[in-house]
Amino acid sequence: MAGSTRTRKTNGGSAGGNRRLVIVESPAKARKIASYLGNGFVVESSKGHIRDLPRGAADVPAKYKGQPWARLGVDVDHDFEPLYVVTPDKKATVAELKELLKDVDELYLATDGDREGEAIAWHLLDTLKPKVPVRRMVFHEITEPAIRAAAANPRDLDQDLVDAQETRRILDRLYGYEVSPVLWKKVMPKLSAGRVQSVATRIVVERERERMKFVTASYWDVSATMDAGADAAPRTFGARLVAVDGVRLATGRDFESTGRLKEGAEVRVLDEAQARAIADGLANAAMTVSSVEEKPYTRKPYAPFMTSTLQQEAGRKLRFSADRTMRTAQKLYENGYITYMRTDSTTLSETAISAARAQATELYGAQYVSKTPRQYNRKVKNAQEAHEAIRPAGEVFRTPGQVARELESDEFKLYELVWQRTIASQMADARGNTTSVRVSGRTTAGEDVTFAASGRTITFAGFLKAYVETVDSEAGGESDDAESRLPQLVRDQALTAAELSADGHATSPPPRFTEASLIKTMEELGIGRPSTYASIISTVQDRGYVWKKGSALVPSWVAFAVVGLLERHFGRLVDYDFTAALEDELDGIAAGRQERTTWLSGFYFGGNVGPESSVGRSGGLKKLVGSSVEQIDAREVNSIPLFVDLEGRTVVVRVGRYGPYLEREVEGPDGEVTSQRANLPDDLPPDELNRGVAEKLFATPQEGRTLGTDPVTGHEIVAKEGRFGPYVTEVLPEPPDGKKAPKPRTGSLFKSMSLDTVTLDDALKLLSLPRVVGADPETGAEITAQNGRYGPYLKKGTDSRSLTSEDQLFTVTLDEALKIYAEPKKRGRAAAAPPLKELGADPVSGKPMVVKEGRFGPYVTDGETNASLRKSDSVEGLSDERAAELLAEKRAKGPTTKKKAPARKKAPAKSKS
């Protein structure tokens, strides 16, 4: 029985010979726990949730199908009673658990100790309906002492926690099932809205709007390499011009996002000519140190990891996605390497503090350990589930070296990160000195100039010996262990400028969110919960609202339309403060301050729940959605104005049912105004769609670029961009009334062709396919050369053979074709084409990674695992690190399984009457 383990230990057996069934969520967790429990325990896995609200009409039991609330799966008229059904893939599991219950004296529900775990325990209790005593067994690390202590000290089910989780589940169902249909009607089918996912999408869209509106400002300054003389160490150092004639020079922070100087900024903006004149005017000029200021500084250690900071740092340091981080952390927890990974707490137990301090002393010396134990208490908006920080499990921590042979690559990297952060949290402050220097001089034009230089030295590394936090790649910044050393300088010391250079600068738009920075922002706003961040970020990508360009999160145009609709017509549902307040109210249910049914009724139908102007106090979700749908102008919400072109025409992005496109109104020679449209490439970020790009796209409009006329048929030949790539086709005349239009010939462009350069001759060749090569002299069967979905090939009846290149489609002769058919047909794939790119060794398998061309596009492989490149990945830009990440994600999903045909149903047995 998968996930089931009967322990055989004789020590610590159950008192009085009682047999106990312990149910956990996963088989891995079951195996580990079973090894710690004594005789008389049976440990079984529920393999996750065993039941949920109906996923569709097919899941609704027959007796409820006629009910008006069956679509929701929640009876909103009777205390919001949810309809839970055992999911089809868990029916066998439930049957197994019920069978096991017949032979035990007690049931221990040992699911995770958070809200979701408590809810799983309640579902098990409600479904299994045990007739034996039931206890709740809770622990936060899977070690023998922790498991034995939990078994010896069980508690009752926490109904408040269950209510809080169930309220969230019902709320999310009401939200999704009420709001999503509005998106289907007004934007496009199959879209979804979610209580947290829609707000997360809005955060990403708002950042892209800021980038689109951003106007770059340019400014200049002068950089110098100062020479302090032969006796100085270091002899030279860099400095930058900061003031001219006592007036500070403008830097990037002095400009608004409009490109203008901030109001009241008393600065001077240098242009290129002025900067070069100053640099030239300082050649051979005497420079003097006008001030030297030294200050000591200290840097305290970082707090131990909680869920959100672990996801952020794993994203920055290891390039893990939030989902990859949590999957890896789950494995480490279930196998007893780290404590529970879903927590808002940064506190450590006394045992953990002692373990960390002892190990830091042993590895780095007593001088590197804080004189007193450090405890990290924090106040965070909507904090909950505060057990303990994420740390290595056990009373004595195992070093990364001690576990290296037991862990896979991702697991080792994440364990090392947790271990380093925990040890560093109990170490001494880092100490150092910062130095700020001003250097003065005068140009040949008589301008007084001031240069600035700064240095930082670390005099005592402290916790930095063990751990340094990584800086976000998009936001930039300087790491805590970075040093920049200046020579010993004194006031009035003479210097010379060894090099002078006029430097131009441009302001940058706010950086796009990475997964790490989005998690940080959501946490600061109080939106969602750490345990849901990974799934939310995955959901907005899977739904097509957000895609990745490198590590940056880019919103799609569909996301712009959806967020625009929600902002204009359901503003409260995506308001940051209201969403955070909603979390507060749900936390009130967990704490027993709110009654679940009363709150749900107030939110859905309207009532005195929530702050002023909340959804409940404004009439409720049902009224809000019902009264707004007819007022929504679909064309308006699906139109995103961009800018005005050089002729004063407004250029907009329209989101249609089949995707976004570009549009503007143009006036023809006869004065008639028509709509000009162009396709939008999927991989073009919204902020990069400027006037120049738009004009280029309009140059190849949706109706295609005319290449010329087919001399044989007289039909116009055009090149177009399609959903599945560029192609050429013919424009056929309108058929007579009542006649069915014939299908035009089409041909996909070869990989070596592009829409900009394809010619009429190229197009006619493509449209000539399939080409008749000849007839087989033995059978008379016609042999044709065709271009198919998987590349060029020959076809003779039902027998197909691959060609090695696209050019062969036009050059292969009958003799060559017959020679190909004379060879034995290769089963499986033809001879492998050379890889598109060769990479280093995969850290997990140790085998070399290569990028190959596959049926559905390029993919990376180590010979064992294949992973498709994402839309944001390019073959040329793919790094070893990114390739290894794609392979790791593919492995984590497990092997692809083919769906089996449903078993033939047996005839129902005759009922006994």
Secondary structure as GFF3:
##gff-version 3
##sequence-region A 1 913
A	DSSP	beta_strand	5	6	.	.	.	ID=ss1
A	DSSP	three_ten_helix	15	17	.	.	.	ID=ss2
A	DSSP	beta_strand	20	24	.	.	.	ID=ss3
A	DSSP	alpha_helix	27	34	.	.	.	ID=ss4
A	DSSP	beta_strand	41	45	.	.	.	ID=ss5
A	DSSP	beta_strand	51	52	.	.	.	ID=ss6
A	DSSP	three_ten_helix	57	59	.	.	.	ID=ss7
A	DSSP	three_ten_helix	62	64	.	.	.	ID=ss8
A	DSSP	beta_strand	74	75	.	.	.	ID=ss9
A	DSSP	beta_strand	81	82	.	.	.	ID=ss10
A	DSSP	beta_strand	85	86	.	.	.	ID=ss11
A	DSSP	three_ten_helix	88	90	.	.	.	ID=ss12
A	DSSP	alpha_helix	91	101	.	.	.	ID=ss13
A	DSSP	beta_strand	106	109	.	.	.	ID=ss14
A	DSSP	alpha_helix	115	128	.	.	.	ID=ss15
A	DSSP	beta_strand	134	136	.	.	.	ID=ss16
A	DSSP	alpha_helix	144	152	.	.	.	ID=ss17
A	DSSP	alpha_helix	159	186	.	.	.	ID=ss18
A	DSSP	alpha_helix	197	213	.	.	.	ID=ss19
A	DSSP	beta_strand	218	227	.	.	.	ID=ss20
A	DSSP	beta_strand	236	244	.	.	.	ID=ss21
A	DSSP	beta_strand	247	248	.	.	.	ID=ss22
A	DSSP	three_ten_helix	252	254	.	.	.	ID=ss23
A	DSSP	alpha_helix	272	281	.	.	.	ID=ss24
A	DSSP	beta_strand	286	299	.	.	.	ID=ss25
A	DSSP	alpha_helix	307	317	.	.	.	ID=ss26
A	DSSP	alpha_helix	322	334	.	.	.	ID=ss27
A	DSSP	alpha_helix	350	364	.	.	.	ID=ss28
A	DSSP	three_ten_helix	366	368	.	.	.	ID=ss29
A	DSSP	alpha_helix	400	403	.	.	.	ID=ss30
A	DSSP	three_ten_helix	404	406	.	.	.	ID=ss31
A	DSSP	alpha_helix	409	424	.	.	.	ID=ss32
A	DSSP	beta_strand	430	442	.	.	.	ID=ss33
A	DSSP	beta_strand	448	460	.	.	.	ID=ss34
A	DSSP	three_ten_helix	462	465	.	.	.	ID=ss35
A	DSSP	beta_strand	494	506	.	.	.	ID=ss36
A	DSSP	alpha_helix	515	525	.	.	.	ID=ss37
A	DSSP	alpha_helix	530	542	.	.	.	ID=ss38
A	DSSP	beta_strand	546	549	.	.	.	ID=ss39
A	DSSP	beta_strand	552	555	.	.	.	ID=ss40
A	DSSP	alpha_helix	557	569	.	.	.	ID=ss41
A	DSSP	three_ten_helix	571	574	.	.	.	ID=ss42
A	DSSP	alpha_helix	576	590	.	.	.	ID=ss43
A	DSSP	alpha_helix	596	605	.	.	.	ID=ss44
A	DSSP	three_ten_helix	616	618	.	.	.	ID=ss45
A	DSSP	alpha_helix	621	628	.	.	.	ID=ss46
A	DSSP	three_ten_helix	629	631	.	.	.	ID=ss47
A	DSSP	alpha_helix	634	637	.	.	.	ID=ss48
A	DSSP	beta_strand	639	644	.	.	.	ID=ss49
A	DSSP	beta_strand	650	656	.	.	.	ID=ss50
A	DSSP	beta_strand	659	667	.	.	.	ID=ss51
A	DSSP	beta_strand	673	679	.	.	.	ID=ss52
A	DSSP	three_ten_helix	686	688	.	.	.	ID=ss53
A	DSSP	alpha_helix	691	698	.	.	.	ID=ss54
A	DSSP	beta_strand	705	709	.	.	.	ID=ss55
A	DSSP	beta_strand	716	722	.	.	.	ID=ss56
A	DSSP	beta_strand	725	731	.	.	.	ID=ss57
A	DSSP	beta_strand	746	748	.	.	.	ID=ss58
A	DSSP	alpha_helix	760	767	.	.	.	ID=ss59
A	DSSP	beta_strand	771	775	.	.	.	ID=ss60
A	DSSP	beta_strand	782	788	.	.	.	ID=ss61
A	DSSP	beta_strand	791	796	.	.	.	ID=ss62
A	DSSP	beta_strand	799	802	.	.	.	ID=ss63
A	DSSP	alpha_helix	808	811	.	.	.	ID=ss64
A	DSSP	alpha_helix	814	822	.	.	.	ID=ss65
A	DSSP	beta_strand	837	841	.	.	.	ID=ss66
A	DSSP	beta_strand	848	854	.	.	.	ID=ss67
A	DSSP	beta_strand	857	861	.	.	.	ID=ss68
A	DSSP	beta_strand	866	868	.	.	.	ID=ss69
A	DSSP	alpha_helix	880	893	.	.	.	ID=ss70
###
